[in-house]
Amino acid sequence: MLAGIGTVTTLTASTAAYMTNVKLKHKIKSIRMKNHTIICNYNDYSKNIILNYLNRKLKIDSLVLIANLQENPVKSDYVFFTPGDPTDEKTLAEANASEAKRFIVTGDFSSNVPLNLIDAKTILNIFQIRKLNKSAEIIAQVASSDNVTNAKSAGADEVITLNELSALVISKSIMNPKLPDFVLRLLSSGDGPKIYSVKIPDKYIVYNLLDFKKIFKKIVVLSVFSENDYIFPVEDN
């Protein structure tokens, strides 16, 4: 544990020193909303996240993008914009980070950040967010699986590794043709069947998986899961 914290400290220090030299000056408009979702950095990954959000028929919450850009790259009334470095506490404060309910931290793949510091900046971003908001959900993206532990130590609740996901998709496509395409369709915002996770009301906690299958007849129950365990479907008796 101590070694992990030490690594995080080294990474954040080196990244902070570097980012001081490339920080951009923007006129920032403060965000006053609460219970919103904040996306950090704008790239192909965050662009797709935003497009999937906009394509949903029901907007669950407000979306705020923080990025080192002069203006909002998303032309939508549903996506608010705070220009600046998302690792900077002032910028996070302008986006009202302390009142947000969720953060999605993607890598900063801009030319301003060296490749070997992309994950380090992500970890610094998580650390700064957690300082301002102790309860929000933080979903982070890292390029290397070596940095998953560091990202979680900094405060991320869920960490997605790009290289690992790519390898899994390729390997599954070899052994199971069309399966990756089917899964991607389930996760996309287009037409057709969709896969969701929903929070179970307290009154259902004592129910087993077969009970859920009987109650929710119009949907296919794939799994019931808690924080540390998954229960997969079993055959009906």
N, C-alpha and C positions, 0 to 999 in steps of 0.2 A: 504494500500500500504506500509506504513512504517513498519507495522508488518511483511509483507511478506519479505521485504528487510532485516529486522532484523533477521528473521529466516534463510535466505540465508547466511548472515554473520556468524551466529553461526555454521551452518552446514559446510561451507567452512573452517572456522578456525579449527574446530575439525578434519576435514578430512585432512587438510594440515599438522597438527601436527602429525597425525598418519602416513601419507604417508612418512614423512621425515625419519621415522625409518625403512621403508621397501623398500626404493628406491634402484633400481638395477643399477649397473654400466655397460654401454654398449659402444662399439665403434660405433658411429652413422655416417651413411652416409647421407649427406645433399641431399634434394630433391630440384631440380631447376625448375621443371615444374610449370605451372600456370593453373588456371581454372580447377583444379582437384578436385576429391572427396576424402575426408579423413574419414576413418572409425576408430573410437577409441575403443580399446579393442577387444580381440579375444575370442569368446565363440560360443555356438551353434547358437545363433541368428545372429551374424556377419558372421559366417561361411556360413549360408544359404543365407545371403544377397550377399556375394561375389560369391557364386556358381550361383545364379540367374543372377548376372552381367556377369559372364563368359559365361553363356549359351545363352546370347543374341547374335543374329547374327551380330548386329551392336554395336560396342563399342563407346558409346557417348563421354566418357571422360576417363582420366586416373584415376586409383584408387590407393590410398596409405593407407596402414594399419599401425596404431600405436599400439603397444602392448608391455607389459612387458615380452618379450620372447627373447631368445638368437638369434633366426634366424627366417626367414619368414616361417610361417606354410603353406603358400599357394604356391604350385609349379606351378607358371604361370608367363610368361613374361609380362602379363598385370597388375599384382598387385605388386606395389613397397612396400617396407617395411622400417619403421623407428622404431628401437627398443627403448623402454623406457616408461616412465610414461606419458600418454597423458594429465595429468593435469599440467605437468611441462612446463613452457614457453619455455625453451631451446629446449625441445623435439619437441614442436609444431613448433618452428622456424626452426628446422632441416627438418621438413616436409613441410616447406614453407607455413604455415597455413595462413599467411597474404595474399597470392595470390590464395588460394583455393576458389572454388565457392560453395562448399557444404560440410557439416559435418554430419556424422551419429554417434551419441554417444550412444553406448550400455553400459550396466552395466558391471562393473568389478566383475565377479563372481569367481575370483581366490581365493585360500585359504588365500592370503595375506590380504584380505579385509573382516572385520567382516560384517555379514549380515545387521546389523543396520546402516552401513555406505556406503552401495552400492549406494543408491540414493544420499546420501550426496556427494559422490565422483563424481557422474554424474553431479550434479549441479555445483560443483567446476570446472569440465571439461568444461561445457558450459560457465561459467563465464570467464575462462581463454581464451577460443576461441574468445569470443566476444570482449575481450580486444585487441586482435591482429587483428581481422577482423570484421569490423562493418557491412559489407554488405552481407556476405555469408549466405546461408540458413543453418539452424541448425535443424536437426531432432533428437530428443532424446527419449530414452527409459527409463521409470522408472518402478519400481516394484510396487509402491503404488500410488494410485490416490491422496493421501494426498499431494504428492510432485509435482503435475502437475503445480500448481500456482507458486511454487518456481522455477521450471525449466524454466517456461516462463519469470519470473522476472529476471532470470539470463541471458536470451537472446535467448532461444529456440523459433523457429518459429512454430514448431509442436512437440507435445509430445504424445507418445504412451504409454498406460498403459498396462502392461502384464496381470495383474489380471482381468482387465475389459474386455480385448479381449477374454480371456479364458472363462469368464462367459458368454459373448455374444454368443460365438460359441456353448457352451454346451446348453444354453437355446434355441437357434434357432434350434439345432438338435432335441430337444424334440418336439417342436411344428411344425417344418418343416423338416422332414427327408430328407436327401441328400442335402439340401440347403447349409450348410457349406462346404460340400465336393465340390459342384459345384463352390462356390465362391473361394475356395482355388485353384481349377484347373485354374480358370480365372487369378489368381494372380501368378501362378507358371510359371516357365520358360520352361515347357515341351511342348509337341505338343498340338494342339487344339486351340480353340478360346481364345483370350486374352483381358484383359481390360486395357485401357490406359487413361491417362489424357494428353491433348495437349494444348499448348498455342494458343489462337485464334489470328490470324493476325489482326492488327488494322482495316483493311477494313471490317471485319466481325462484329465489335462491335455493329453496329446498327441493326443487324439481330436478328430475334426472333428464338425460338426453332424449329418451323415448317420450317423455311428457312434452318436451318442447316440439318434437316432431308432430305430435297430435294437436298441439295448440296452434302452431303456425303452419297450417295446412297448405297455404298458398305459396310458401317459400321452401327452399331446400336448406335444412340446417346442416351445415358442414362441420361445425365444431362449437363446443362451449368451452370458454377458456377463462382462467383467472390470471393473475399477474405472473405466476410461475408454472402454470400447468395447462395442458390442452386435453380435452376429452373429445375424441373423434367418434363419428357415428358407428353404431353397432347394428346388427340385424335385429329386426323386430321379432319378438317371441310369439 
